[in-house]
Amino acid sequence: MPQTGYNSAPVTAAVVWVYMIAMVAVGFYLRERIVSATDFLVAGRKLGLALTTATMAAVQIGAGVILGGAELGAQSGAWPGMWYGLGCAGGLFLAGLFVAPRLRGQNAYVPLDYFGKRYGESRDHGSHERALRREEERGAPHERARPAEGDPGRSGDATFGP
């Protein structure tokens, strides 16, 4: 490849800095509109179908899908190259029809929130240990998890006591 003498590093750095400054400026400008976790996590549940669809597609479709799908399509034909994209689209469509109404009905953000509310579990990392202690206090028998033989990473952890 011939050397042109053009150094693109300053232009790249300038574009990155302008983008970062713009993102911080937008954040400061819109910070008054965000008053709750729902506003921050799911835009206050006020997005329309088109913007929600575009957001979900952007989450699923990245460089791996574009480049990987193109490579697979070039090697194996058009249909294998489209499998992941079609699978994502079908999965998002089914999730929108069947899962989203249940999540919205319980003010949940992700399926784990739904299951936690349905089965009474918390996302608190210490909840399992507290549940075991309550069982011990009631005298309920249970088997504590033990570290794998020769696992030095967890051997001193109080969770795996005698």
VENVEN-V159906 format. One record per pair of residues at least 24 apart in sequence whose C-alpha atoms are under 10 Angstrom apart, sorted by the first residue. I is the first residue (numbers start at 1). J is the second residue. If there is no record, write none. Layout:
BEGIN
I J
I J
END
This chain:
BEGIN
37 109
38 107
38 108
38 109
41 109
42 109
45 104
45 107
45 109
53 89
53 92
53 93
53 96
56 88
56 89
56 92
57 85
57 88
57 89
57 92
60 84
60 85
60 88
60 89
60 92
61 85
61 88
61 89
129 159
132 159
END
